[in-house]
Amino acid sequence: MRIFVVLICSLALASLALGQEEGKEKKKEQKKPAQAGQVSPPPGKATGKPTEVGKPAGAGKPTGTGQPAEVGKAKGTGKPTEVGKAKETGQPAEVGKAKGTGKPTEVGKAKETGQPTEVGKAKGTGKPTEVGKATGAGTPVTAVGTAGAKVKPQHFDLPNKPKPEVAPAVTFQQNRRIEGAQNWQGSQYTAFRNYTSEWHDQGWWTQRYNRIVVIGGGAYYWNAGYWYPAWGYDQANSYYPYDGPIYSSTNNLPPDQVIANVQSALQQQGYYQGEVDGLLGPQTRAAITDYQRANGLAETAAIDQPTLESLGMS
């Protein structure tokens, strides 16, 4: 009986001791502090891995990329934007680049040609204009008319008769002055400013001038480098397409040959399209005016000293 009681007591004590040990273990586990950044699992659930404190789900990650967003990155590219990059090209914009070309524009380039413009180029031709060309003539300037170049006078076989259908005759008017001549400045135009029409008989002219010629239907007298109409010298030869002085550097060249040489020179340069006939009619005078305008001369529509010098004929 005693042995039974002792056995029961021993078992009770062992069970008590064992319960106390299990209680201690449970208390230790309960007392054990949770690690920083971990959350204790709810009762009855084993997670296997503690969640981390302070980490919101997906924080700092762009939705659907798995990569953290970086400052300066353009949306959806994954590459940082660079200052000065042109839109949608990925290449840095360069100063002076034309839009959408990728090539820098060059100063002086003509639109849509890609070739630099040159000073003096005519619009839309691509070729430089040349001094002395008539508008739309298309004939290049020859040596004639080049400053300082001398041209040897030619002798032309000219008809010695009036041509009123090409060069109408001027009607005589006593003391007529050349219109606009008062505006031509310089000693080279003195003869034109001072000129007045005079009618005299042959005796009057021959007493005053020792060289008078009858050419092309009119009479002309020579005086100080100019040929002038000698109105009244010959009643049968009073045809003058131009009433005014005609400059000639030498009296060896009569007025019709001076006119013919000017016509030939203007013809070579594209200003005159008519016949070389030695008559200073409207077509020839218009060609002279065009030449004078193109070369910066006074527009006299006459054969004056500056025009002959410019043509190389003085």
ChimeraX commands (.cxc) that place a marker at each C-alpha (Angstrom):
marker #1 position 0.00,0.00,0.00 radius 0.5
marker #1 position 2.76,2.43,0.83 radius 0.5
marker #1 position 4.55,1.62,-2.27 radius 0.5
marker #1 position 1.42,2.45,-4.30 radius 0.5
marker #1 position 0.96,5.77,-2.53 radius 0.5
marker #1 position 4.61,6.65,-3.09 radius 0.5
marker #1 position 4.31,5.75,-6.75 radius 0.5
marker #1 position 1.23,7.90,-7.17 radius 0.5
marker #1 position 2.92,10.80,-5.45 radius 0.5
marker #1 position 5.99,10.41,-7.63 radius 0.5
marker #1 position 3.89,10.42,-10.77 radius 0.5
marker #1 position 2.01,13.47,-9.56 radius 0.5
marker #1 position 5.21,15.26,-8.79 radius 0.5
marker #1 position 6.65,14.31,-12.18 radius 0.5
marker #1 position 3.52,15.52,-13.97 radius 0.5
marker #1 position 3.60,18.71,-11.94 radius 0.5
marker #1 position 7.24,19.26,-12.76 radius 0.5
marker #1 position 6.64,18.52,-16.40 radius 0.5
marker #1 position 3.71,20.97,-16.47 radius 0.5
marker #1 position 5.80,23.61,-14.80 radius 0.5
marker #1 position 8.55,23.14,-17.41 radius 0.5
marker #1 position 6.05,23.44,-20.24 radius 0.5
marker #1 position 4.59,26.54,-18.56 radius 0.5
marker #1 position 8.01,28.06,-18.27 radius 0.5
marker #1 position 8.74,27.37,-21.91 radius 0.5
marker #1 position 5.45,28.97,-22.91 radius 0.5
marker #1 position 6.14,32.00,-20.74 radius 0.5
marker #1 position 9.60,32.35,-22.27 radius 0.5
marker #1 position 8.13,32.26,-25.70 radius 0.5
marker #1 position 5.46,34.78,-24.72 radius 0.5
marker #1 position 7.98,37.04,-23.04 radius 0.5
marker #1 position 10.40,36.88,-26.00 radius 0.5
marker #1 position 10.26,40.38,-27.70 radius 0.5
marker #1 position 9.25,40.64,-31.32 radius 0.5
marker #1 position 12.08,41.53,-33.64 radius 0.5
marker #1 position 12.14,45.02,-35.09 radius 0.5
marker #1 position 10.22,45.23,-38.27 radius 0.5
marker #1 position 8.23,42.04,-37.57 radius 0.5
marker #1 position 4.57,41.63,-36.72 radius 0.5
marker #1 position 3.46,38.76,-34.53 radius 0.5
marker #1 position 1.24,36.35,-36.34 radius 0.5
marker #1 position -2.33,36.19,-35.28 radius 0.5
marker #1 position -3.20,33.34,-33.01 radius 0.5
marker #1 position -3.69,30.09,-34.72 radius 0.5
marker #1 position -1.91,31.09,-37.99 radius 0.5
marker #1 position 1.64,30.18,-38.90 radius 0.5
marker #1 position 3.03,32.38,-41.67 radius 0.5
marker #1 position 6.55,31.12,-42.10 radius 0.5
marker #1 position 7.86,34.61,-42.87 radius 0.5
marker #1 position 7.22,37.68,-40.84 radius 0.5
marker #1 position 5.99,40.77,-42.67 radius 0.5
marker #1 position 8.26,43.81,-42.47 radius 0.5
marker #1 position 7.10,46.82,-40.53 radius 0.5
marker #1 position 6.88,50.10,-42.45 radius 0.5
marker #1 position 6.87,48.54,-45.91 radius 0.5
marker #1 position 3.59,49.29,-47.63 radius 0.5
marker #1 position 2.82,46.80,-50.31 radius 0.5
marker #1 position 4.41,47.95,-53.62 radius 0.5
marker #1 position 5.62,51.26,-52.19 radius 0.5
marker #1 position 8.37,52.90,-54.28 radius 0.5
marker #1 position 7.73,50.70,-57.30 radius 0.5
marker #1 position 5.91,51.88,-60.41 radius 0.5
marker #1 position 2.85,49.77,-61.13 radius 0.5
marker #1 position 3.64,46.90,-63.45 radius 0.5
marker #1 position 7.33,47.69,-63.92 radius 0.5
marker #1 position 9.06,46.04,-60.97 radius 0.5
marker #1 position 11.66,48.79,-61.13 radius 0.5
marker #1 position 11.84,51.82,-58.85 radius 0.5
marker #1 position 10.96,55.13,-60.50 radius 0.5
marker #1 position 14.00,57.31,-61.07 radius 0.5
marker #1 position 14.03,61.07,-60.98 radius 0.5
marker #1 position 14.10,62.63,-64.41 radius 0.5
marker #1 position 12.93,59.52,-66.26 radius 0.5
marker #1 position 10.31,60.04,-68.96 radius 0.5
marker #1 position 7.16,57.96,-68.50 radius 0.5
marker #1 position 7.25,54.60,-70.18 radius 0.5
marker #1 position 10.78,54.99,-71.59 radius 0.5
marker #1 position 13.01,53.64,-68.84 radius 0.5
marker #1 position 15.60,56.20,-69.87 radius 0.5
marker #1 position 16.23,59.53,-68.20 radius 0.5
marker #1 position 15.24,62.57,-70.22 radius 0.5
marker #1 position 18.13,64.75,-71.29 radius 0.5
marker #1 position 18.05,68.53,-71.46 radius 0.5
marker #1 position 18.05,69.81,-75.02 radius 0.5
marker #1 position 16.80,66.57,-76.62 radius 0.5
marker #1 position 14.40,67.04,-79.51 radius 0.5
marker #1 position 11.02,65.33,-79.05 radius 0.5
marker #1 position 10.81,61.71,-80.23 radius 0.5
marker #1 position 14.29,61.77,-81.73 radius 0.5
marker #1 position 16.54,60.75,-78.85 radius 0.5
marker #1 position 19.18,63.04,-80.28 radius 0.5
marker #1 position 20.22,66.28,-78.62 radius 0.5
marker #1 position 18.83,69.38,-80.31 radius 0.5
marker #1 position 21.51,71.53,-81.90 radius 0.5
marker #1 position 21.36,75.26,-82.29 radius 0.5
marker #1 position 20.44,76.22,-85.83 radius 0.5
marker #1 position 18.90,72.81,-86.72 radius 0.5
marker #1 position 15.89,72.98,-88.96 radius 0.5
marker #1 position 12.82,71.16,-87.56 radius 0.5
marker #1 position 12.59,67.52,-88.52 radius 0.5
marker #1 position 15.75,67.49,-90.64 radius 0.5
marker #1 position 18.48,66.53,-88.21 radius 0.5
marker #1 position 20.87,68.70,-90.15 radius 0.5
marker #1 position 21.94,72.19,-89.12 radius 0.5
marker #1 position 20.76,74.98,-91.35 radius 0.5
marker #1 position 23.50,76.95,-93.01 radius 0.5
marker #1 position 23.55,80.74,-93.19 radius 0.5
marker #1 position 22.85,82.04,-96.65 radius 0.5
marker #1 position 21.18,78.87,-97.99 radius 0.5
marker #1 position 18.36,79.48,-100.41 radius 0.5
marker #1 position 15.06,77.81,-99.52 radius 0.5
marker #1 position 14.55,74.32,-100.93 radius 0.5
marker #1 position 17.80,74.39,-102.84 radius 0.5
marker #1 position 20.44,73.49,-100.30 radius 0.5
marker #1 position 22.87,75.71,-102.17 radius 0.5
marker #1 position 24.26,78.95,-100.68 radius 0.5
marker #1 position 23.04,82.12,-102.27 radius 0.5
marker #1 position 25.67,84.29,-103.85 radius 0.5
marker #1 position 25.77,88.08,-103.90 radius 0.5
marker #1 position 24.46,89.38,-107.19 radius 0.5
marker #1 position 22.50,86.24,-108.16 radius 0.5
marker #1 position 19.30,86.79,-110.03 radius 0.5
marker #1 position 16.26,85.17,-108.34 radius 0.5
marker #1 position 15.42,81.75,-109.59 radius 0.5
marker #1 position 18.29,81.53,-112.11 radius 0.5
marker #1 position 21.13,80.12,-110.08 radius 0.5
marker #1 position 23.53,82.19,-112.17 radius 0.5
marker #1 position 25.07,85.52,-111.14 radius 0.5
marker #1 position 23.88,88.57,-113.01 radius 0.5
marker #1 position 26.54,90.35,-114.98 radius 0.5
marker #1 position 26.95,94.08,-115.09 radius 0.5
marker #1 position 25.82,95.52,-118.37 radius 0.5
marker #1 position 23.22,92.88,-119.21 radius 0.5
marker #1 position 19.87,94.04,-120.44 radius 0.5
marker #1 position 16.88,92.59,-118.57 radius 0.5
marker #1 position 15.90,89.31,-120.19 radius 0.5
marker #1 position 18.52,89.64,-122.91 radius 0.5
marker #1 position 20.46,86.53,-121.90 radius 0.5
marker #1 position 23.55,87.67,-123.85 radius 0.5
marker #1 position 26.78,87.75,-121.82 radius 0.5
marker #1 position 28.86,90.87,-121.50 radius 0.5
marker #1 position 31.85,90.89,-123.83 radius 0.5
marker #1 position 35.09,92.81,-123.52 radius 0.5
marker #1 position 33.29,95.79,-124.95 radius 0.5
marker #1 position 32.19,98.09,-122.16 radius 0.5
marker #1 position 34.72,96.82,-119.65 radius 0.5
marker #1 position 36.23,99.74,-117.77 radius 0.5
marker #1 position 39.59,100.68,-119.23 radius 0.5
marker #1 position 39.23,98.42,-122.30 radius 0.5
marker #1 position 39.70,100.15,-125.62 radius 0.5
marker #1 position 37.74,99.20,-128.71 radius 0.5
marker #1 position 39.05,99.96,-132.17 radius 0.5
marker #1 position 36.39,101.78,-134.24 radius 0.5
marker #1 position 35.04,99.89,-137.22 radius 0.5
marker #1 position 33.91,101.24,-140.56 radius 0.5
marker #1 position 30.39,100.22,-141.55 radius 0.5
marker #1 position 28.89,100.30,-145.03 radius 0.5
marker #1 position 25.79,102.40,-144.30 radius 0.5
marker #1 position 22.94,103.51,-146.57 radius 0.5
marker #1 position 23.25,107.22,-147.19 radius 0.5
marker #1 position 19.51,107.96,-147.15 radius 0.5
marker #1 position 16.75,108.76,-144.66 radius 0.5
marker #1 position 14.71,105.93,-143.06 radius 0.5
marker #1 position 11.73,107.69,-141.48 radius 0.5
marker #1 position 9.86,104.37,-141.09 radius 0.5
marker #1 position 12.55,103.26,-138.57 radius 0.5
marker #1 position 13.75,106.62,-137.28 radius 0.5
marker #1 position 11.16,109.40,-137.76 radius 0.5
marker #1 position 12.51,112.88,-138.46 radius 0.5
marker #1 position 12.42,115.59,-135.80 radius 0.5
marker #1 position 10.51,118.74,-136.69 radius 0.5
marker #1 position 12.64,121.85,-136.38 radius 0.5
marker #1 position 11.82,124.24,-133.53 radius 0.5
marker #1 position 13.85,127.43,-133.09 radius 0.5
marker #1 position 15.84,127.59,-129.83 radius 0.5
marker #1 position 14.70,124.12,-128.77 radius 0.5
marker #1 position 16.56,122.83,-125.70 radius 0.5
marker #1 position 17.21,119.21,-124.75 radius 0.5
marker #1 position 14.61,118.13,-122.23 radius 0.5
marker #1 position 16.05,117.16,-118.85 radius 0.5
marker #1 position 19.61,118.27,-119.72 radius 0.5
marker #1 position 19.61,120.83,-116.90 radius 0.5
marker #1 position 19.63,117.88,-114.47 radius 0.5
marker #1 position 22.77,116.27,-115.93 radius 0.5
marker #1 position 25.59,117.39,-113.68 radius 0.5
marker #1 position 29.24,117.65,-114.72 radius 0.5
marker #1 position 31.32,119.24,-117.45 radius 0.5
marker #1 position 30.78,116.17,-119.69 radius 0.5
marker #1 position 27.19,117.32,-120.18 radius 0.5
marker #1 position 27.83,121.04,-120.73 radius 0.5
marker #1 position 27.30,120.75,-124.50 radius 0.5
marker #1 position 23.86,119.21,-123.89 radius 0.5
marker #1 position 22.82,121.83,-121.32 radius 0.5
marker #1 position 23.88,124.67,-123.64 radius 0.5
marker #1 position 22.48,123.33,-126.90 radius 0.5
marker #1 position 19.71,125.19,-128.75 radius 0.5
marker #1 position 18.41,124.53,-132.27 radius 0.5
marker #1 position 19.41,127.13,-134.90 radius 0.5
marker #1 position 18.42,127.54,-138.54 radius 0.5
marker #1 position 20.90,129.27,-140.86 radius 0.5
marker #1 position 21.83,129.21,-144.49 radius 0.5
marker #1 position 24.91,127.51,-145.88 radius 0.5
marker #1 position 27.00,130.69,-145.95 radius 0.5
marker #1 position 26.39,131.32,-142.26 radius 0.5
marker #1 position 27.53,127.81,-141.31 radius 0.5
marker #1 position 30.62,127.76,-143.49 radius 0.5
marker #1 position 31.84,131.13,-142.14 radius 0.5
marker #1 position 31.87,129.75,-138.62 radius 0.5
marker #1 position 32.76,126.06,-138.95 radius 0.5
marker #1 position 35.40,124.59,-141.21 radius 0.5
marker #1 position 34.12,121.00,-141.13 radius 0.5
marker #1 position 30.58,120.24,-142.25 radius 0.5
marker #1 position 29.40,116.89,-143.67 radius 0.5
marker #1 position 26.16,115.77,-145.31 radius 0.5
marker #1 position 25.42,112.19,-144.26 radius 0.5
marker #1 position 22.29,110.07,-144.10 radius 0.5
marker #1 position 20.05,112.86,-145.28 radius 0.5
marker #1 position 21.28,115.61,-142.92 radius 0.5
marker #1 position 24.11,118.13,-142.55 radius 0.5
marker #1 position 26.31,118.21,-139.42 radius 0.5
marker #1 position 29.05,120.56,-138.23 radius 0.5
marker #1 position 31.98,119.67,-135.98 radius 0.5
marker #1 position 32.79,121.71,-132.85 radius 0.5
marker #1 position 34.98,120.89,-129.85 radius 0.5
marker #1 position 34.47,117.11,-129.87 radius 0.5
marker #1 position 30.79,117.05,-130.90 radius 0.5
marker #1 position 28.76,116.77,-134.09 radius 0.5
marker #1 position 25.69,119.07,-134.24 radius 0.5
marker #1 position 22.78,119.37,-136.70 radius 0.5
marker #1 position 23.37,122.21,-139.17 radius 0.5
marker #1 position 19.73,123.13,-139.68 radius 0.5
marker #1 position 19.22,125.00,-143.00 radius 0.5
marker #1 position 22.63,124.19,-144.45 radius 0.5
marker #1 position 21.03,122.16,-147.26 radius 0.5
marker #1 position 17.30,122.37,-147.85 radius 0.5
marker #1 position 17.35,119.00,-149.60 radius 0.5
marker #1 position 19.11,117.34,-146.66 radius 0.5
marker #1 position 17.25,118.32,-143.51 radius 0.5
marker #1 position 16.52,114.87,-142.08 radius 0.5
marker #1 position 17.49,114.55,-138.39 radius 0.5
marker #1 position 16.20,111.64,-136.25 radius 0.5
marker #1 position 17.85,113.32,-133.22 radius 0.5
marker #1 position 18.23,117.02,-132.52 radius 0.5
marker #1 position 21.27,117.40,-130.26 radius 0.5
marker #1 position 25.05,116.90,-129.88 radius 0.5
marker #1 position 26.73,113.57,-130.74 radius 0.5
marker #1 position 30.02,113.06,-128.91 radius 0.5
marker #1 position 33.09,111.77,-130.77 radius 0.5
marker #1 position 36.62,111.69,-129.40 radius 0.5
marker #1 position 38.05,112.27,-132.87 radius 0.5
marker #1 position 36.75,114.23,-135.84 radius 0.5
marker #1 position 38.04,111.50,-138.15 radius 0.5
marker #1 position 34.85,109.51,-137.47 radius 0.5
marker #1 position 31.70,111.08,-138.98 radius 0.5
marker #1 position 28.45,111.09,-136.95 radius 0.5
marker #1 position 26.81,108.13,-138.72 radius 0.5
marker #1 position 29.90,105.94,-138.09 radius 0.5
marker #1 position 29.94,106.96,-134.41 radius 0.5
marker #1 position 26.29,105.93,-134.14 radius 0.5
marker #1 position 26.93,102.65,-135.99 radius 0.5
marker #1 position 29.80,101.70,-133.67 radius 0.5
marker #1 position 27.62,102.38,-130.63 radius 0.5
marker #1 position 24.82,100.27,-132.14 radius 0.5
marker #1 position 27.26,97.41,-132.77 radius 0.5
marker #1 position 28.64,97.53,-129.21 radius 0.5
marker #1 position 25.15,97.56,-127.69 radius 0.5
marker #1 position 24.14,94.72,-130.02 radius 0.5
marker #1 position 27.02,92.56,-128.74 radius 0.5
marker #1 position 25.95,93.16,-125.16 radius 0.5
marker #1 position 22.29,92.36,-125.78 radius 0.5
marker #1 position 20.84,95.86,-125.46 radius 0.5
marker #1 position 20.13,96.60,-129.11 radius 0.5
marker #1 position 18.23,94.22,-131.37 radius 0.5
marker #1 position 17.87,96.45,-134.43 radius 0.5
marker #1 position 19.90,97.01,-137.57 radius 0.5
marker #1 position 23.27,98.78,-137.55 radius 0.5
marker #1 position 22.19,101.69,-139.76 radius 0.5
marker #1 position 23.96,104.75,-138.29 radius 0.5
marker #1 position 20.65,106.45,-137.38 radius 0.5
marker #1 position 20.00,107.68,-133.83 radius 0.5
marker #1 position 16.33,106.74,-133.81 radius 0.5
marker #1 position 13.98,105.75,-130.93 radius 0.5
marker #1 position 15.10,102.10,-130.76 radius 0.5
marker #1 position 18.78,103.02,-130.59 radius 0.5
marker #1 position 18.14,105.73,-127.99 radius 0.5
marker #1 position 16.12,103.29,-125.85 radius 0.5
marker #1 position 19.03,100.81,-125.97 radius 0.5
marker #1 position 21.46,103.58,-124.94 radius 0.5
marker #1 position 19.19,104.47,-122.00 radius 0.5
marker #1 position 19.08,100.84,-120.83 radius 0.5
marker #1 position 22.87,100.62,-121.00 radius 0.5
marker #1 position 23.33,103.89,-119.12 radius 0.5
marker #1 position 20.91,102.78,-116.38 radius 0.5
marker #1 position 22.68,99.43,-115.98 radius 0.5
marker #1 position 26.07,101.12,-115.68 radius 0.5
marker #1 position 25.12,103.96,-113.33 radius 0.5
marker #1 position 25.37,106.71,-115.95 radius 0.5
marker #1 position 23.10,109.70,-116.46 radius 0.5
marker #1 position 20.17,108.53,-118.61 radius 0.5
marker #1 position 20.59,110.96,-121.49 radius 0.5
marker #1 position 19.46,108.62,-124.31 radius 0.5
marker #1 position 22.27,110.30,-126.24 radius 0.5
marker #1 position 25.83,109.53,-127.28 radius 0.5
marker #1 position 27.76,111.48,-124.63 radius 0.5
marker #1 position 31.34,111.30,-123.39 radius 0.5
marker #1 position 30.72,109.08,-120.28 radius 0.5
marker #1 position 28.78,106.55,-122.40 radius 0.5
marker #1 position 31.48,106.29,-125.07 radius 0.5
marker #1 position 34.16,105.94,-122.39 radius 0.5
marker #1 position 32.17,103.18,-120.71 radius 0.5
marker #1 position 31.90,101.35,-124.06 radius 0.5
marker #1 position 35.66,101.73,-124.56 radius 0.5
marker #1 position 35.25,103.94,-127.62 radius 0.5
marker #1 position 36.69,107.25,-126.42 radius 0.5
marker link #1:1,2 radius 0.2
marker link #1:2,3 radius 0.2
marker link #1:3,4 radius 0.2
marker link #1:4,5 radius 0.2
marker link #1:5,6 radius 0.2
marker link #1:6,7 radius 0.2
marker link #1:7,8 radius 0.2
marker link #1:8,9 radius 0.2
marker link #1:9,10 radius 0.2
marker link #1:10,11 radius 0.2
marker link #1:11,12 radius 0.2
marker link #1:12,13 radius 0.2
marker link #1:13,14 radius 0.2
marker link #1:14,15 radius 0.2
marker link #1:15,16 radius 0.2
marker link #1:16,17 radius 0.2
marker link #1:17,18 radius 0.2
marker link #1:18,19 radius 0.2
marker link #1:19,20 radius 0.2
marker link #1:20,21 radius 0.2
marker link #1:21,22 radius 0.2
marker link #1:22,23 radius 0.2
marker link #1:23,24 radius 0.2
marker link #1:24,25 radius 0.2
marker link #1:25,26 radius 0.2
marker link #1:26,27 radius 0.2
marker link #1:27,28 radius 0.2
marker link #1:28,29 radius 0.2
marker link #1:29,30 radius 0.2
marker link #1:30,31 radius 0.2
marker link #1:31,32 radius 0.2
marker link #1:32,33 radius 0.2
marker link #1:33,34 radius 0.2
marker link #1:34,35 radius 0.2
marker link #1:35,36 radius 0.2
marker link #1:36,37 radius 0.2
marker link #1:37,38 radius 0.2
marker link #1:38,39 radius 0.2
marker link #1:39,40 radius 0.2
marker link #1:40,41 radius 0.2
marker link #1:41,42 radius 0.2
marker link #1:42,43 radius 0.2
marker link #1:43,44 radius 0.2
marker link #1:44,45 radius 0.2
marker link #1:45,46 radius 0.2
marker link #1:46,47 radius 0.2
marker link #1:47,48 radius 0.2
marker link #1:48,49 radius 0.2
marker link #1:49,50 radius 0.2
marker link #1:50,51 radius 0.2
marker link #1:51,52 radius 0.2
marker link #1:52,53 radius 0.2
marker link #1:53,54 radius 0.2
marker link #1:54,55 radius 0.2
marker link #1:55,56 radius 0.2
marker link #1:56,57 radius 0.2
marker link #1:57,58 radius 0.2
marker link #1:58,59 radius 0.2
marker link #1:59,60 radius 0.2
marker link #1:60,61 radius 0.2
marker link #1:61,62 radius 0.2
marker link #1:62,63 radius 0.2
marker link #1:63,64 radius 0.2
marker link #1:64,65 radius 0.2
marker link #1:65,66 radius 0.2
marker link #1:66,67 radius 0.2
marker link #1:67,68 radius 0.2
marker link #1:68,69 radius 0.2
marker link #1:69,70 radius 0.2
marker link #1:70,71 radius 0.2
marker link #1:71,72 radius 0.2
marker link #1:72,73 radius 0.2
marker link #1:73,74 radius 0.2
marker link #1:74,75 radius 0.2
marker link #1:75,76 radius 0.2
marker link #1:76,77 radius 0.2
marker link #1:77,78 radius 0.2
marker link #1:78,79 radius 0.2
marker link #1:79,80 radius 0.2
marker link #1:80,81 radius 0.2
marker link #1:81,82 radius 0.2
marker link #1:82,83 radius 0.2
marker link #1:83,84 radius 0.2
marker link #1:84,85 radius 0.2
marker link #1:85,86 radius 0.2
marker link #1:86,87 radius 0.2
marker link #1:87,88 radius 0.2
marker link #1:88,89 radius 0.2
marker link #1:89,90 radius 0.2
marker link #1:90,91 radius 0.2
marker link #1:91,92 radius 0.2
marker link #1:92,93 radius 0.2
marker link #1:93,94 radius 0.2
marker link #1:94,95 radius 0.2
marker link #1:95,96 radius 0.2
marker link #1:96,97 radius 0.2
marker link #1:97,98 radius 0.2
marker link #1:98,99 radius 0.2
marker link #1:99,100 radius 0.2
marker link #1:100,101 radius 0.2
marker link #1:101,102 radius 0.2
marker link #1:102,103 radius 0.2
marker link #1:103,104 radius 0.2
marker link #1:104,105 radius 0.2
marker link #1:105,106 radius 0.2
marker link #1:106,107 radius 0.2
marker link #1:107,108 radius 0.2
marker link #1:108,109 radius 0.2
marker link #1:109,110 radius 0.2
marker link #1:110,111 radius 0.2
marker link #1:111,112 radius 0.2
marker link #1:112,113 radius 0.2
marker link #1:113,114 radius 0.2
marker link #1:114,115 radius 0.2
marker link #1:115,116 radius 0.2
marker link #1:116,117 radius 0.2
marker link #1:117,118 radius 0.2
marker link #1:118,119 radius 0.2
marker link #1:119,120 radius 0.2
marker link #1:120,121 radius 0.2
marker link #1:121,122 radius 0.2
marker link #1:122,123 radius 0.2
marker link #1:123,124 radius 0.2
marker link #1:124,125 radius 0.2
marker link #1:125,126 radius 0.2
marker link #1:126,127 radius 0.2
marker link #1:127,128 radius 0.2
marker link #1:128,129 radius 0.2
marker link #1:129,130 radius 0.2
marker link #1:130,131 radius 0.2
marker link #1:131,132 radius 0.2
marker link #1:132,133 radius 0.2
marker link #1:133,134 radius 0.2
marker link #1:134,135 radius 0.2
marker link #1:135,136 radius 0.2
marker link #1:136,137 radius 0.2
marker link #1:137,138 radius 0.2
marker link #1:138,139 radius 0.2
marker link #1:139,140 radius 0.2
marker link #1:140,141 radius 0.2
marker link #1:141,142 radius 0.2
marker link #1:142,143 radius 0.2
marker link #1:143,144 radius 0.2
marker link #1:144,145 radius 0.2
marker link #1:145,146 radius 0.2
marker link #1:146,147 radius 0.2
marker link #1:147,148 radius 0.2
marker link #1:148,149 radius 0.2
marker link #1:149,150 radius 0.2
marker link #1:150,151 radius 0.2
marker link #1:151,152 radius 0.2
marker link #1:152,153 radius 0.2
marker link #1:153,154 radius 0.2
marker link #1:154,155 radius 0.2
marker link #1:155,156 radius 0.2
marker link #1:156,157 radius 0.2
marker link #1:157,158 radius 0.2
marker link #1:158,159 radius 0.2
marker link #1:159,160 radius 0.2
marker link #1:160,161 radius 0.2
marker link #1:161,162 radius 0.2
marker link #1:162,163 radius 0.2
marker link #1:163,164 radius 0.2
marker link #1:164,165 radius 0.2
marker link #1:165,166 radius 0.2
marker link #1:166,167 radius 0.2
marker link #1:167,168 radius 0.2
marker link #1:168,169 radius 0.2
marker link #1:169,170 radius 0.2
marker link #1:170,171 radius 0.2
marker link #1:171,172 radius 0.2
marker link #1:172,173 radius 0.2
marker link #1:173,174 radius 0.2
marker link #1:174,175 radius 0.2
marker link #1:175,176 radius 0.2
marker link #1:176,177 radius 0.2
marker link #1:177,178 radius 0.2
marker link #1:178,179 radius 0.2
marker link #1:179,180 radius 0.2
marker link #1:180,181 radius 0.2
marker link #1:181,182 radius 0.2
marker link #1:182,183 radius 0.2
marker link #1:183,184 radius 0.2
marker link #1:184,185 radius 0.2
marker link #1:185,186 radius 0.2
marker link #1:186,187 radius 0.2
marker link #1:187,188 radius 0.2
marker link #1:188,189 radius 0.2
marker link #1:189,190 radius 0.2
marker link #1:190,191 radius 0.2
marker link #1:191,192 radius 0.2
marker link #1:192,193 radius 0.2
marker link #1:193,194 radius 0.2
marker link #1:194,195 radius 0.2
marker link #1:195,196 radius 0.2
marker link #1:196,197 radius 0.2
marker link #1:197,198 radius 0.2
marker link #1:198,199 radius 0.2
marker link #1:199,200 radius 0.2
marker link #1:200,201 radius 0.2
marker link #1:201,202 radius 0.2
marker link #1:202,203 radius 0.2
marker link #1:203,204 radius 0.2
marker link #1:204,205 radius 0.2
marker link #1:205,206 radius 0.2
marker link #1:206,207 radius 0.2
marker link #1:207,208 radius 0.2
marker link #1:208,209 radius 0.2
marker link #1:209,210 radius 0.2
marker link #1:210,211 radius 0.2
marker link #1:211,212 radius 0.2
marker link #1:212,213 radius 0.2
marker link #1:213,214 radius 0.2
marker link #1:214,215 radius 0.2
marker link #1:215,216 radius 0.2
marker link #1:216,217 radius 0.2
marker link #1:217,218 radius 0.2
marker link #1:218,219 radius 0.2
marker link #1:219,220 radius 0.2
marker link #1:220,221 radius 0.2
marker link #1:221,222 radius 0.2
marker link #1:222,223 radius 0.2
marker link #1:223,224 radius 0.2
marker link #1:224,225 radius 0.2
marker link #1:225,226 radius 0.2
marker link #1:226,227 radius 0.2
marker link #1:227,228 radius 0.2
marker link #1:228,229 radius 0.2
marker link #1:229,230 radius 0.2
marker link #1:230,231 radius 0.2
marker link #1:231,232 radius 0.2
marker link #1:232,233 radius 0.2
marker link #1:233,234 radius 0.2
marker link #1:234,235 radius 0.2
marker link #1:235,236 radius 0.2
marker link #1:236,237 radius 0.2
marker link #1:237,238 radius 0.2
marker link #1:238,239 radius 0.2
marker link #1:239,240 radius 0.2
marker link #1:240,241 radius 0.2
marker link #1:241,242 radius 0.2
marker link #1:242,243 radius 0.2
marker link #1:243,244 radius 0.2
marker link #1:244,245 radius 0.2
marker link #1:245,246 radius 0.2
marker link #1:246,247 radius 0.2
marker link #1:247,248 radius 0.2
marker link #1:248,249 radius 0.2
marker link #1:249,250 radius 0.2
marker link #1:250,251 radius 0.2
marker link #1:251,252 radius 0.2
marker link #1:252,253 radius 0.2
marker link #1:253,254 radius 0.2
marker link #1:254,255 radius 0.2
marker link #1:255,256 radius 0.2
marker link #1:256,257 radius 0.2
marker link #1:257,258 radius 0.2
marker link #1:258,259 radius 0.2
marker link #1:259,260 radius 0.2
marker link #1:260,261 radius 0.2
marker link #1:261,262 radius 0.2
marker link #1:262,263 radius 0.2
marker link #1:263,264 radius 0.2
marker link #1:264,265 radius 0.2
marker link #1:265,266 radius 0.2
marker link #1:266,267 radius 0.2
marker link #1:267,268 radius 0.2
marker link #1:268,269 radius 0.2
marker link #1:269,270 radius 0.2
marker link #1:270,271 radius 0.2
marker link #1:271,272 radius 0.2
marker link #1:272,273 radius 0.2
marker link #1:273,274 radius 0.2
marker link #1:274,275 radius 0.2
marker link #1:275,276 radius 0.2
marker link #1:276,277 radius 0.2
marker link #1:277,278 radius 0.2
marker link #1:278,279 radius 0.2
marker link #1:279,280 radius 0.2
marker link #1:280,281 radius 0.2
marker link #1:281,282 radius 0.2
marker link #1:282,283 radius 0.2
marker link #1:283,284 radius 0.2
marker link #1:284,285 radius 0.2
marker link #1:285,286 radius 0.2
marker link #1:286,287 radius 0.2
marker link #1:287,288 radius 0.2
marker link #1:288,289 radius 0.2
marker link #1:289,290 radius 0.2
marker link #1:290,291 radius 0.2
marker link #1:291,292 radius 0.2
marker link #1:292,293 radius 0.2
marker link #1:293,294 radius 0.2
marker link #1:294,295 radius 0.2
marker link #1:295,296 radius 0.2
marker link #1:296,297 radius 0.2
marker link #1:297,298 radius 0.2
marker link #1:298,299 radius 0.2
marker link #1:299,300 radius 0.2
marker link #1:300,301 radius 0.2
marker link #1:301,302 radius 0.2
marker link #1:302,303 radius 0.2
marker link #1:303,304 radius 0.2
marker link #1:304,305 radius 0.2
marker link #1:305,306 radius 0.2
marker link #1:306,307 radius 0.2
marker link #1:307,308 radius 0.2
marker link #1:308,309 radius 0.2
marker link #1:309,310 radius 0.2
marker link #1:310,311 radius 0.2
marker link #1:311,312 radius 0.2
marker link #1:312,313 radius 0.2
marker link #1:313,314 radius 0.2
view
